Amino acid sequence: MSHKAGDADFSKNVSALKYAVAVKGQKVAHEAIQIFGGMGMTDEMSVGMYLKRINVINTLFGNGDYHLKRFISLSV
């Protein structure tokens, strides 16, 4: 699959995906912490590492709010 750098549909789809990952990733990570309790935040459990990873993913190249606004602006 090829795309052009300025392709609006591609950019819109990327923003939609980034927003979905931000929202769903945070929800899954926080639910996992609730399930495992305080142990989920320790280094012995990988749940804490995944929470840290999703937080980094959310801050790279714009967070969910940024991509939601970008998606809306590209849709009009």
PyMOL Python script that loads the backbone (N, CA, C, O; Angstrom):
from pymol import cmd

cmd.read_pdbstr("""\
ATOM      1  N   MET A   1       0.844  -1.174   0.000  1.00  0.00           N
ATOM      2  CA  MET A   1       0.000   0.000   0.000  1.00  0.00           C
ATOM      3  C   MET A   1       0.888   1.236   0.000  1.00  0.00           C
ATOM      4  O   MET A   1       1.789   1.369   0.828  1.00  0.00           O
ATOM      5  N   SER A   2       0.630   2.114  -0.913  1.00  0.00           N
ATOM      6  CA  SER A   2       1.435   3.324  -0.982  1.00  0.00           C
ATOM      7  C   SER A   2       0.559   4.535  -0.681  1.00  0.00           C
ATOM      8  O   SER A   2      -0.661   4.503  -0.844  1.00  0.00           O
ATOM      9  N   HIS A   3       1.199   5.571  -0.251  1.00  0.00           N
ATOM     10  CA  HIS A   3       0.492   6.813   0.038  1.00  0.00           C
ATOM     11  C   HIS A   3       1.420   7.981  -0.230  1.00  0.00           C
ATOM     12  O   HIS A   3       2.643   7.841  -0.208  1.00  0.00           O
ATOM     13  N   LYS A   4       0.835   9.106  -0.476  1.00  0.00           N
ATOM     14  CA  LYS A   4       1.609  10.329  -0.647  1.00  0.00           C
ATOM     15  C   LYS A   4       1.729  11.014   0.704  1.00  0.00           C
ATOM     16  O   LYS A   4       0.871  10.856   1.572  1.00  0.00           O
ATOM     17  N   ALA A   5       2.789  11.767   0.873  1.00  0.00           N
ATOM     18  CA  ALA A   5       3.040  12.420   2.160  1.00  0.00           C
ATOM     19  C   ALA A   5       1.904  13.360   2.555  1.00  0.00           C
ATOM     20  O   ALA A   5       1.619  13.498   3.744  1.00  0.00           O
ATOM     21  N   GLY A   6       1.261  13.997   1.610  1.00  0.00           N
ATOM     22  CA  GLY A   6       0.202  14.950   1.922  1.00  0.00           C
ATOM     23  C   GLY A   6      -1.196  14.390   1.761  1.00  0.00           C
ATOM     24  O   GLY A   6      -2.162  15.153   1.756  1.00  0.00           O
ATOM     25  N   ASP A   7      -1.330  13.095   1.630  1.00  0.00           N
ATOM     26  CA  ASP A   7      -2.632  12.471   1.415  1.00  0.00           C
ATOM     27  C   ASP A   7      -3.527  12.690   2.632  1.00  0.00           C
ATOM     28  O   ASP A   7      -3.221  12.209   3.722  1.00  0.00           O
ATOM     29  N   ALA A   8      -4.631  13.413   2.450  1.00  0.00           N
ATOM     30  CA  ALA A   8      -5.515  13.769   3.566  1.00  0.00           C
ATOM     31  C   ALA A   8      -6.194  12.539   4.163  1.00  0.00           C
ATOM     32  O   ALA A   8      -6.344  12.449   5.381  1.00  0.00           O
ATOM     33  N   ASP A   9      -6.604  11.592   3.322  1.00  0.00           N
ATOM     34  CA  ASP A   9      -7.257  10.388   3.849  1.00  0.00           C
ATOM     35  C   ASP A   9      -6.298   9.574   4.706  1.00  0.00           C
ATOM     36  O   ASP A   9      -6.677   9.060   5.758  1.00  0.00           O
ATOM     37  N   PHE A  10      -5.062   9.463   4.253  1.00  0.00           N
ATOM     38  CA  PHE A  10      -4.067   8.730   5.032  1.00  0.00           C
ATOM     39  C   PHE A  10      -3.832   9.418   6.371  1.00  0.00           C
ATOM     40  O   PHE A  10      -3.801   8.759   7.411  1.00  0.00           O
ATOM     41  N   SER A  11      -3.669  10.727   6.351  1.00  0.00           N
ATOM     42  CA  SER A  11      -3.442  11.481   7.587  1.00  0.00           C
ATOM     43  C   SER A  11      -4.631  11.369   8.527  1.00  0.00           C
ATOM     44  O   SER A  11      -4.468  11.250   9.741  1.00  0.00           O
ATOM     45  N   LYS A  12      -5.817  11.408   7.960  1.00  0.00           N
ATOM     46  CA  LYS A  12      -7.030  11.284   8.768  1.00  0.00           C
ATOM     47  C   LYS A  12      -7.097   9.902   9.420  1.00  0.00           C
ATOM     48  O   LYS A  12      -7.445   9.784  10.595  1.00  0.00           O
ATOM     49  N   ASN A  13      -6.768   8.872   8.667  1.00  0.00           N
ATOM     50  CA  ASN A  13      -6.787   7.512   9.208  1.00  0.00           C
ATOM     51  C   ASN A  13      -5.729   7.316  10.292  1.00  0.00           C
ATOM     52  O   ASN A  13      -5.973   6.637  11.290  1.00  0.00           O
ATOM     53  N   VAL A  14      -4.564   7.906  10.094  1.00  0.00           N
ATOM     54  CA  VAL A  14      -3.505   7.809  11.102  1.00  0.00           C
ATOM     55  C   VAL A  14      -3.952   8.486  12.395  1.00  0.00           C
ATOM     56  O   VAL A  14      -3.735   7.955  13.484  1.00  0.00           O
ATOM     57  N   SER A  15      -4.572   9.648  12.276  1.00  0.00           N
ATOM     58  CA  SER A  15      -5.050  10.346  13.473  1.00  0.00           C
ATOM     59  C   SER A  15      -6.152   9.557  14.172  1.00  0.00           C
ATOM     60  O   SER A  15      -6.197   9.508  15.401  1.00  0.00           O
ATOM     61  N   ALA A  16      -7.034   8.944  13.401  1.00  0.00           N
ATOM     62  CA  ALA A  16      -8.091   8.125  14.003  1.00  0.00           C
ATOM     63  C   ALA A  16      -7.486   6.939  14.749  1.00  0.00           C
ATOM     64  O   ALA A  16      -7.917   6.607  15.854  1.00  0.00           O
ATOM     65  N   LEU A  17      -6.500   6.312  14.148  1.00  0.00           N
ATOM     66  CA  LEU A  17      -5.835   5.178  14.791  1.00  0.00           C
ATOM     67  C   LEU A  17      -5.100   5.614  16.052  1.00  0.00           C
ATOM     68  O   LEU A  17      -5.183   4.946  17.082  1.00  0.00           O
ATOM     69  N   LYS A  18      -4.388   6.722  15.976  1.00  0.00           N
ATOM     70  CA  LYS A  18      -3.640   7.215  17.139  1.00  0.00           C
ATOM     71  C   LYS A  18      -4.588   7.568  18.280  1.00  0.00           C
ATOM     72  O   LYS A  18      -4.279   7.313  19.444  1.00  0.00           O
ATOM     73  N   TYR A  19      -5.735   8.153  17.955  1.00  0.00           N
ATOM     74  CA  TYR A  19      -6.722   8.473  18.982  1.00  0.00           C
ATOM     75  C   TYR A  19      -7.272   7.196  19.620  1.00  0.00           C
ATOM     76  O   TYR A  19      -7.399   7.111  20.841  1.00  0.00           O
ATOM     77  N   ALA A  20      -7.593   6.210  18.793  1.00  0.00           N
ATOM     78  CA  ALA A  20      -8.135   4.954  19.318  1.00  0.00           C
ATOM     79  C   ALA A  20      -7.121   4.248  20.217  1.00  0.00           C
ATOM     80  O   ALA A  20      -7.485   3.727  21.271  1.00  0.00           O
ATOM     81  N   VAL A  21      -5.869   4.229  19.813  1.00  0.00           N
ATOM     82  CA  VAL A  21      -4.824   3.606  20.629  1.00  0.00           C
ATOM     83  C   VAL A  21      -4.674   4.349  21.952  1.00  0.00           C
ATOM     84  O   VAL A  21      -4.509   3.727  23.001  1.00  0.00           O
ATOM     85  N   ALA A  22      -4.732   5.666  21.904  1.00  0.00           N
ATOM     86  CA  ALA A  22      -4.589   6.458  23.129  1.00  0.00           C
ATOM     87  C   ALA A  22      -5.716   6.163  24.109  1.00  0.00           C
ATOM     88  O   ALA A  22      -5.473   5.929  25.293  1.00  0.00           O
ATOM     89  N   VAL A  23      -6.936   6.173  23.617  1.00  0.00           N
ATOM     90  CA  VAL A  23      -8.093   5.987  24.499  1.00  0.00           C
ATOM     91  C   VAL A  23      -8.187   4.548  24.999  1.00  0.00           C
ATOM     92  O   VAL A  23      -8.303   4.310  26.201  1.00  0.00           O
ATOM     93  N   LYS A  24      -8.137   3.609  24.091  1.00  0.00           N
ATOM     94  CA  LYS A  24      -8.293   2.197  24.477  1.00  0.00           C
ATOM     95  C   LYS A  24      -7.086   1.691  25.255  1.00  0.00           C
ATOM     96  O   LYS A  24      -7.234   0.903  26.189  1.00  0.00           O
ATOM     97  N   GLY A  25      -5.901   2.137  24.878  1.00  0.00           N
ATOM     98  CA  GLY A  25      -4.697   1.715  25.590  1.00  0.00           C
ATOM     99  C   GLY A  25      -4.710   2.157  27.040  1.00  0.00           C
ATOM    100  O   GLY A  25      -4.368   1.385  27.935  1.00  0.00           O
ATOM    101  N   GLN A  26      -5.104   3.399  27.270  1.00  0.00           N
ATOM    102  CA  GLN A  26      -5.199   3.897  28.647  1.00  0.00           C
ATOM    103  C   GLN A  26      -6.240   3.110  29.435  1.00  0.00           C
ATOM    104  O   GLN A  26      -6.016   2.765  30.595  1.00  0.00           O
ATOM    105  N   LYS A  27      -7.369   2.831  28.809  1.00  0.00           N
ATOM    106  CA  LYS A  27      -8.433   2.092  29.498  1.00  0.00           C
ATOM    107  C   LYS A  27      -7.960   0.692  29.885  1.00  0.00           C
ATOM    108  O   LYS A  27      -8.161   0.253  31.018  1.00  0.00           O
ATOM    109  N   VAL A  28      -7.339   0.003  28.950  1.00  0.00           N
ATOM    110  CA  VAL A  28      -6.851  -1.355  29.230  1.00  0.00           C
ATOM    111  C   VAL A  28      -5.780  -1.331  30.318  1.00  0.00           C
ATOM    112  O   VAL A  28      -5.794  -2.162  31.226  1.00  0.00           O
ATOM    113  N   ALA A  29      -4.859  -0.386  30.226  1.00  0.00           N
ATOM    114  CA  ALA A  29      -3.783  -0.313  31.219  1.00  0.00           C
ATOM    115  C   ALA A  29      -4.329  -0.015  32.611  1.00  0.00           C
ATOM    116  O   ALA A  29      -3.896  -0.622  33.590  1.00  0.00           O
ATOM    117  N   HIS A  30      -5.264   0.902  32.703  1.00  0.00           N
ATOM    118  CA  HIS A  30      -5.823   1.245  34.015  1.00  0.00           C
ATOM    119  C   HIS A  30      -6.688   0.115  34.578  1.00  0.00           C
ATOM    120  O   HIS A  30      -6.704  -0.113  35.788  1.00  0.00           O
ATOM    121  N   GLU A  31      -7.395  -0.579  33.714  1.00  0.00           N
ATOM    122  CA  GLU A  31      -8.179  -1.733  34.174  1.00  0.00           C
ATOM    123  C   GLU A  31      -7.250  -2.835  34.691  1.00  0.00           C
ATOM    124  O   GLU A  31      -7.550  -3.487  35.692  1.00  0.00           O
ATOM    125  N   ALA A  32      -6.135  -3.037  34.013  1.00  0.00           N
ATOM    126  CA  ALA A  32      -5.177  -4.051  34.457  1.00  0.00           C
ATOM    127  C   ALA A  32      -4.595  -3.686  35.814  1.00  0.00           C
ATOM    128  O   ALA A  32      -4.404  -4.556  36.663  1.00  0.00           O
ATOM    129  N   ILE A  33      -4.316  -2.412  36.020  1.00  0.00           N
ATOM    130  CA  ILE A  33      -3.811  -1.965  37.323  1.00  0.00           C
ATOM    131  C   ILE A  33      -4.867  -2.216  38.397  1.00  0.00           C
ATOM    132  O   ILE A  33      -4.535  -2.623  39.510  1.00  0.00           O
ATOM    133  N   GLN A  34      -6.124  -1.978  38.073  1.00  0.00           N
ATOM    134  CA  GLN A  34      -7.196  -2.233  39.038  1.00  0.00           C
ATOM    135  C   GLN A  34      -7.283  -3.718  39.377  1.00  0.00           C
ATOM    136  O   GLN A  34      -7.505  -4.082  40.532  1.00  0.00           O
ATOM    137  N   ILE A  35      -7.112  -4.558  38.391  1.00  0.00           N
ATOM    138  CA  ILE A  35      -7.189  -6.006  38.625  1.00  0.00           C
ATOM    139  C   ILE A  35      -6.039  -6.471  39.510  1.00  0.00           C
ATOM    140  O   ILE A  35      -6.245  -7.240  40.450  1.00  0.00           O
ATOM    141  N   PHE A  36      -4.828  -6.005  39.209  1.00  0.00           N
ATOM    142  CA  PHE A  36      -3.658  -6.461  39.949  1.00  0.00           C
ATOM    143  C   PHE A  36      -3.393  -5.655  41.210  1.00  0.00           C
ATOM    144  O   PHE A  36      -2.578  -6.057  42.040  1.00  0.00           O
ATOM    145  N   GLY A  37      -4.064  -4.533  41.366  1.00  0.00           N
ATOM    146  CA  GLY A  37      -3.875  -3.714  42.553  1.00  0.00           C
ATOM    147  C   GLY A  37      -2.486  -3.106  42.601  1.00  0.00           C
ATOM    148  O   GLY A  37      -1.887  -2.827  41.562  1.00  0.00           O
ATOM    149  N   GLY A  38      -1.977  -2.904  43.796  1.00  0.00           N
ATOM    150  CA  GLY A  38      -0.662  -2.294  43.979  1.00  0.00           C
ATOM    151  C   GLY A  38       0.461  -3.103  43.366  1.00  0.00           C
ATOM    152  O   GLY A  38       1.475  -2.544  42.948  1.00  0.00           O
ATOM    153  N   MET A  39       0.289  -4.423  43.307  1.00  0.00           N
ATOM    154  CA  MET A  39       1.322  -5.273  42.702  1.00  0.00           C
ATOM    155  C   MET A  39       1.509  -4.950  41.221  1.00  0.00           C
ATOM    156  O   MET A  39       2.588  -5.162  40.669  1.00  0.00           O
ATOM    157  N   GLY A  40       0.466  -4.441  40.581  1.00  0.00           N
ATOM    158  CA  GLY A  40       0.555  -4.122  39.162  1.00  0.00           C
ATOM    159  C   GLY A  40       1.539  -3.011  38.854  1.00  0.00           C
ATOM    160  O   GLY A  40       2.005  -2.888  37.721  1.00  0.00           O
ATOM    161  N   MET A  41       1.856  -2.206  39.849  1.00  0.00           N
ATOM    162  CA  MET A  41       2.781  -1.095  39.638  1.00  0.00           C
ATOM    163  C   MET A  41       4.225  -1.446  39.986  1.00  0.00           C
ATOM    164  O   MET A  41       5.123  -0.628  39.785  1.00  0.00           O
ATOM    165  N   THR A  42       4.456  -2.630  40.497  1.00  0.00           N
ATOM    166  CA  THR A  42       5.818  -3.014  40.859  1.00  0.00           C
ATOM    167  C   THR A  42       6.574  -3.518  39.641  1.00  0.00           C
ATOM    168  O   THR A  42       5.977  -3.834  38.611  1.00  0.00           O
ATOM    169  N   ASP A  43       7.892  -3.590  39.768  1.00  0.00           N
ATOM    170  CA  ASP A  43       8.720  -4.066  38.663  1.00  0.00           C
ATOM    171  C   ASP A  43       8.610  -5.577  38.463  1.00  0.00           C
ATOM    172  O   ASP A  43       9.010  -6.096  37.421  1.00  0.00           O
ATOM    173  N   GLU A  44       8.072  -6.279  39.450  1.00  0.00           N
ATOM    174  CA  GLU A  44       7.926  -7.730  39.315  1.00  0.00           C
ATOM    175  C   GLU A  44       6.808  -8.105  38.338  1.00  0.00           C
ATOM    176  O   GLU A  44       6.822  -9.192  37.761  1.00  0.00           O
ATOM    177  N   MET A  45       5.860  -7.216  38.160  1.00  0.00           N
ATOM    178  CA  MET A  45       4.734  -7.473  37.259  1.00  0.00           C
ATOM    179  C   MET A  45       4.927  -6.654  35.979  1.00  0.00           C
ATOM    180  O   MET A  45       5.366  -5.505  36.033  1.00  0.00           O
ATOM    181  N   SER A  46       4.603  -7.237  34.854  1.00  0.00           N
ATOM    182  CA  SER A  46       4.782  -6.522  33.587  1.00  0.00           C
ATOM    183  C   SER A  46       3.673  -5.504  33.324  1.00  0.00           C
ATOM    184  O   SER A  46       3.778  -4.702  32.396  1.00  0.00           O
ATOM    185  N   VAL A  47       2.622  -5.528  34.128  1.00  0.00           N
ATOM    186  CA  VAL A  47       1.506  -4.598  33.925  1.00  0.00           C
ATOM    187  C   VAL A  47       1.977  -3.152  34.052  1.00  0.00           C
ATOM    188  O   VAL A  47       1.584  -2.301  33.255  1.00  0.00           O
ATOM    189  N   GLY A  48       2.804  -2.872  35.034  1.00  0.00           N
ATOM    190  CA  GLY A  48       3.321  -1.518  35.216  1.00  0.00           C
ATOM    191  C   GLY A  48       4.142  -1.055  34.030  1.00  0.00           C
ATOM    192  O   GLY A  48       4.089   0.113  33.647  1.00  0.00           O
ATOM    193  N   MET A  49       4.908  -1.978  33.444  1.00  0.00           N
ATOM    194  CA  MET A  49       5.704  -1.633  32.268  1.00  0.00           C
ATOM    195  C   MET A  49       4.792  -1.268  31.099  1.00  0.00           C
ATOM    196  O   MET A  49       5.081  -0.333  30.352  1.00  0.00           O
ATOM    197  N   TYR A  50       3.694  -2.001  30.941  1.00  0.00           N
ATOM    198  CA  TYR A  50       2.774  -1.701  29.846  1.00  0.00           C
ATOM    199  C   TYR A  50       2.081  -0.357  30.046  1.00  0.00           C
ATOM    200  O   TYR A  50       1.819   0.358  29.079  1.00  0.00           O
ATOM    201  N   LEU A  51       1.788  -0.018  31.281  1.00  0.00           N
ATOM    202  CA  LEU A  51       1.215   1.302  31.555  1.00  0.00           C
ATOM    203  C   LEU A  51       2.213   2.392  31.169  1.00  0.00           C
ATOM    204  O   LEU A  51       1.837   3.396  30.565  1.00  0.00           O
ATOM    205  N   LYS A  52       3.473   2.194  31.515  1.00  0.00           N
ATOM    206  CA  LYS A  52       4.497   3.173  31.141  1.00  0.00           C
ATOM    207  C   LYS A  52       4.633   3.265  29.626  1.00  0.00           C
ATOM    208  O   LYS A  52       4.784   4.358  29.079  1.00  0.00           O
ATOM    209  N   ARG A  53       4.580   2.128  28.952  1.00  0.00           N
ATOM    210  CA  ARG A  53       4.710   2.122  27.488  1.00  0.00           C
ATOM    211  C   ARG A  53       3.546   2.847  26.825  1.00  0.00           C
ATOM    212  O   ARG A  53       3.748   3.614  25.883  1.00  0.00           O
ATOM    213  N   ILE A  54       2.328   2.610  27.311  1.00  0.00           N
ATOM    214  CA  ILE A  54       1.178   3.280  26.699  1.00  0.00           C
ATOM    215  C   ILE A  54       1.233   4.777  26.965  1.00  0.00           C
ATOM    216  O   ILE A  54       0.785   5.567  26.133  1.00  0.00           O
ATOM    217  N   ASN A  55       1.775   5.181  28.110  1.00  0.00           N
ATOM    218  CA  ASN A  55       1.936   6.612  28.376  1.00  0.00           C
ATOM    219  C   ASN A  55       2.938   7.244  27.418  1.00  0.00           C
ATOM    220  O   ASN A  55       2.739   8.372  26.966  1.00  0.00           O
ATOM    221  N   VAL A  56       4.006   6.530  27.108  1.00  0.00           N
ATOM    222  CA  VAL A  56       4.989   7.038  26.143  1.00  0.00           C
ATOM    223  C   VAL A  56       4.372   7.092  24.750  1.00  0.00           C
ATOM    224  O   VAL A  56       4.548   8.073  24.027  1.00  0.00           O
ATOM    225  N   ILE A  57       3.653   6.046  24.374  1.00  0.00           N
ATOM    226  CA  ILE A  57       2.999   6.026  23.064  1.00  0.00           C
ATOM    227  C   ILE A  57       2.027   7.193  22.944  1.00  0.00           C
ATOM    228  O   ILE A  57       1.920   7.808  21.883  1.00  0.00           O
ATOM    229  N   ASN A  58       1.324   7.498  24.024  1.00  0.00           N
ATOM    230  CA  ASN A  58       0.358   8.594  23.988  1.00  0.00           C
ATOM    231  C   ASN A  58       1.017   9.957  23.842  1.00  0.00           C
ATOM    232  O   ASN A  58       0.403  10.885  23.315  1.00  0.00           O
ATOM    233  N   THR A  59       2.250  10.092  24.298  1.00  0.00           N
ATOM    234  CA  THR A  59       2.901  11.396  24.187  1.00  0.00           C
ATOM    235  C   THR A  59       3.719  11.546  22.909  1.00  0.00           C
ATOM    236  O   THR A  59       4.040  12.667  22.513  1.00  0.00           O
ATOM    237  N   LEU A  60       4.057  10.449  22.266  1.00  0.00           N
ATOM    238  CA  LEU A  60       4.810  10.536  21.013  1.00  0.00           C
ATOM    239  C   LEU A  60       3.915  11.057  19.891  1.00  0.00           C
ATOM    240  O   LEU A  60       2.811  10.552  19.686  1.00  0.00           O
ATOM    241  N   PHE A  61       4.382  12.042  19.183  1.00  0.00           N
ATOM    242  CA  PHE A  61       3.704  12.571  17.996  1.00  0.00           C
ATOM    243  C   PHE A  61       2.298  13.089  18.279  1.00  0.00           C
ATOM    244  O   PHE A  61       1.454  13.080  17.383  1.00  0.00           O
ATOM    245  N   GLY A  62       2.030  13.530  19.482  1.00  0.00           N
ATOM    246  CA  GLY A  62       0.724  14.096  19.823  1.00  0.00           C
ATOM    247  C   GLY A  62      -0.125  13.111  20.599  1.00  0.00           C
ATOM    248  O   GLY A  62      -0.122  11.912  20.322  1.00  0.00           O
ATOM    249  N   ASN A  63      -0.852  13.632  21.574  1.00  0.00           N
ATOM    250  CA  ASN A  63      -1.697  12.759  22.390  1.00  0.00           C
ATOM    251  C   ASN A  63      -3.058  12.553  21.727  1.00  0.00           C
ATOM    252  O   ASN A  63      -3.297  13.033  20.619  1.00  0.00           O
ATOM    253  N   GLY A  64      -3.934  11.844  22.407  1.00  0.00           N
ATOM    254  CA  GLY A  64      -5.242  11.533  21.849  1.00  0.00           C
ATOM    255  C   GLY A  64      -6.071  12.766  21.540  1.00  0.00           C
ATOM    256  O   GLY A  64      -6.749  12.814  20.514  1.00  0.00           O
ATOM    257  N   ASP A  65      -6.026  13.765  22.415  1.00  0.00           N
ATOM    258  CA  ASP A  65      -6.795  14.992  22.185  1.00  0.00           C
ATOM    259  C   ASP A  65      -6.323  15.712  20.921  1.00  0.00           C
ATOM    260  O   ASP A  65      -7.131  16.205  20.134  1.00  0.00           O
ATOM    261  N   TYR A  66      -5.015  15.763  20.743  1.00  0.00           N
ATOM    262  CA  TYR A  66      -4.462  16.398  19.542  1.00  0.00           C
ATOM    263  C   TYR A  66      -4.957  15.685  18.283  1.00  0.00           C
ATOM    264  O   TYR A  66      -5.373  16.328  17.320  1.00  0.00           O
ATOM    265  N   HIS A  67      -4.910  14.361  18.300  1.00  0.00           N
ATOM    266  CA  HIS A  67      -5.291  13.609  17.106  1.00  0.00           C
ATOM    267  C   HIS A  67      -6.799  13.616  16.873  1.00  0.00           C
ATOM    268  O   HIS A  67      -7.246  13.521  15.730  1.00  0.00           O
ATOM    269  N   LEU A  68      -7.575  13.725  17.927  1.00  0.00           N
ATOM    270  CA  LEU A  68      -9.021  13.871  17.740  1.00  0.00           C
ATOM    271  C   LEU A  68      -9.321  15.198  17.045  1.00  0.00           C
ATOM    272  O   LEU A  68     -10.110  15.242  16.101  1.00  0.00           O
ATOM    273  N   LYS A  69      -8.696  16.270  17.509  1.00  0.00           N
ATOM    274  CA  LYS A  69      -8.891  17.582  16.874  1.00  0.00           C
ATOM    275  C   LYS A  69      -8.380  17.572  15.434  1.00  0.00           C
ATOM    276  O   LYS A  69      -8.995  18.163  14.546  1.00  0.00           O
ATOM    277  N   ARG A  70      -7.256  16.902  15.212  1.00  0.00           N
ATOM    278  CA  ARG A  70      -6.695  16.811  13.858  1.00  0.00           C
ATOM    279  C   ARG A  70      -7.624  16.019  12.944  1.00  0.00           C
ATOM    280  O   ARG A  70      -7.836  16.395  11.791  1.00  0.00           O
ATOM    281  N   PHE A  71      -8.172  14.934  13.456  1.00  0.00           N
ATOM    282  CA  PHE A  71      -9.112  14.123  12.677  1.00  0.00           C
ATOM    283  C   PHE A  71     -10.334  14.949  12.285  1.00  0.00           C
ATOM    284  O   PHE A  71     -10.789  14.899  11.142  1.00  0.00           O
ATOM    285  N   ILE A  72     -10.854  15.701  13.239  1.00  0.00           N
ATOM    286  CA  ILE A  72     -12.033  16.529  12.962  1.00  0.00           C
ATOM    287  C   ILE A  72     -11.705  17.597  11.922  1.00  0.00           C
ATOM    288  O   ILE A  72     -12.491  17.841  11.006  1.00  0.00           O
ATOM    289  N   SER A  73     -10.545  18.229  12.065  1.00  0.00           N
ATOM    290  CA  SER A  73     -10.193  19.287  11.109  1.00  0.00           C
ATOM    291  C   SER A  73      -9.952  18.723   9.706  1.00  0.00           C
ATOM    292  O   SER A  73     -10.226  19.401   8.716  1.00  0.00           O
ATOM    293  N   LEU A  74      -9.449  17.507   9.609  1.00  0.00           N
ATOM    294  CA  LEU A  74      -9.229  16.895   8.296  1.00  0.00           C
ATOM    295  C   LEU A  74     -10.527  16.366   7.688  1.00  0.00           C
ATOM    296  O   LEU A  74     -10.605  16.125   6.484  1.00  0.00           O
ATOM    297  N   SER A  75     -11.536  16.190   8.524  1.00  0.00           N
ATOM    298  CA  SER A  75     -12.803  15.643   8.042  1.00  0.00           C
ATOM    299  C   SER A  75     -13.707  16.702   7.424  1.00  0.00           C
ATOM    300  O   SER A  75     -14.614  16.375   6.659  1.00  0.00           O
ATOM    301  N   VAL A  76     -13.468  17.956   7.748  1.00  0.00           N
ATOM    302  CA  VAL A  76     -14.350  19.012   7.217  1.00  0.00           C
ATOM    303  C   VAL A  76     -13.814  19.592   5.939  1.00  0.00           C
ATOM    304  O   VAL A  76     -14.430  20.487   5.361  1.00  0.00           O
TER     305      VAL A  76
END
""", "prot")
cmd.dss("prot")
cmd.show_as("cartoon", "prot")
cmd.util.cbc("prot")
cmd.orient("prot")
